[in-house]
């Protein structure tokens, strides 16, 4: 999420898929006060975010749980009855290939707000390493080594929830 790189002291490294707050990588993610996975946080559409707060020195239970930082995201609270969805697709090509497909849905009716995010990630990478060593003393000694490692990962995940906004 590019918006995170705009916050002072916070860095998102796409290659390692890590979020750092200063030098801290053990970060807790709260969205509207609910603990969420890093992937959920990274896939929030920017237009759903009202505010982001970063606590670089958490106290109490967060500190006792071992977290070095807490990122609190408050989302935009929409009102009225409606149904909405959006589909996002990202393709990234570099040393690795990364494809992410994401579907966000939201249904609001009579004070109920039901929402969900579902995403699919496909990552491929190849590590190719060749080493050749020749030694000339009294005899010829040669060593060759060629390692190729390929990795193909696919993951599917989702989050959903609901909230009652009017207690009438």
N, C-alpha and C positions, 0 to 999 in steps of 0.2 A: 504494500500500500504506500504509494508515493507521499501521501499526506503525512505519514510518520516521519519522513526525512526532513520535513519542514519544522519540526518541533526541536527546540534547542536541547542538546544532550541526548537525543534519541537517534539511533541509526538502524536502518533495516538493510541487511546485506542479502540481496537476492540469490547470490551464488550459494551461500551456506544456509539460507532461509532462517537467519537468526536476527532477532531484534535485540539491540544492546541499549541499555540505559547507562550512559557512562561506560564503564568496563563490565557492568553487570549483565549476565545473560539469563539468570534465574528470575524471570519476570512473571508476575501474575496478571492476567487479563480479565478485567471486569467490564461487562457491557450492561448498562442500566442496573448495576449492582449485582449482576449474576456472573459467576465465574464461567469463562468461556475458553475454548481452545485457541491457541495462537492462530490456527488456520481460519477459524471463524472470524477472528478479529481482522486478519489480513484481507479477508474477502468481503468486508462490509463496503457497500457502495458509498463513496464520499458524500453523496447528497443525503444519506441517512444519518450522518454524524452532525450532532449539534455542538459537542464540546469534547475535548480530550484533555485530561489532567494526568500528570505524571508525578507520582510520589517516589522520590529517589531515596527516601529513608523511611521505609514503612516501620510501624511500631506494632506492639500488641501481637495478635494472633498471626498476622502476616509475617512478622519478623520471626516468631517462634516456629513457623512452618518452613522457614529457610529462604523466603523470598527476599531478594535484594532490591526489588523495585516493583511498583504496581502501576499499571496503565489503566485508568478509568475512562471509559468512553460512554458518553451520554448521547442517545440517539434522538432524532427528531420525532416528536410525538404528533402523529397526524390525527385529525379528528374527522368525524362524519362516517357514513357508510360508503364503502367502496371495495373494489377488488383491483389489485395491481400486481404486475410481475415484470421482471426484466431478466434478460439473458445476457451474460457476459462471456466472452471468449478471449483468451490471451494465448498467444503463441510466442515463444521466445527461443531464439536460435543463437547459440554461441558455442562454447566448448561442449555444452550439453544442449539437449532439446527438451523443451518444457511446454506442455499444452495443458491449459486449465479451462474447463467449461463450468459455468456457474449459473444456477437458476435461483432467483429470489422471488418469493411470493408473499403477498400480504392481503388479508381479507379482514375488513372491519364491518361490524354490524351490531347495532344495539349496545354499544359500549364494549363489545368484545373485539380484541385485536389479536388475530391469529397470524403467525408469520413463520416463515421457514426459509432456509438456505440449503441448497444441495449443490455439491460440487464434485467434479471428477478431475483428477490430476494424472497426467501421463508424463513420466520423465525417463529419458534414455541417455545413457552416456557410455563412452568407450574409453578405456585407458589402454594405450598402446606403448609399451616400453621395450626397447631393444638395447642390449649391452653386448659388447664384443671386447674381449681382452686377449692380447697376444703378448707372450713373454719370450724373449730370446736370451737364453743363458748359454748352456752347452747344447740344449735341445730346444726344439720348438714346442711350445705349449700353447694351445689355443682353447679358448672357452667362448662359447656363444650362448646367449640366453635371450629368448624372445617371449615376452608375456603379453597377452592380450586379454583384457577383462572387459566384459560387456555387462551392462545392467539395464534392465527394463522394468520400471516400476509403474504400477497402476493402483490408484486408490480412489475410493468413492466414499464420501462422507456427507453428513447432513446435520443440521440443527433445526429444531423447530420449537415453538413455544406459543403461549397465549397469555393474554392479560385482560382482566376486566377493568375497564377504566371508569365506568359509572356504577355506583352502588345504589341505584334507585329502585 
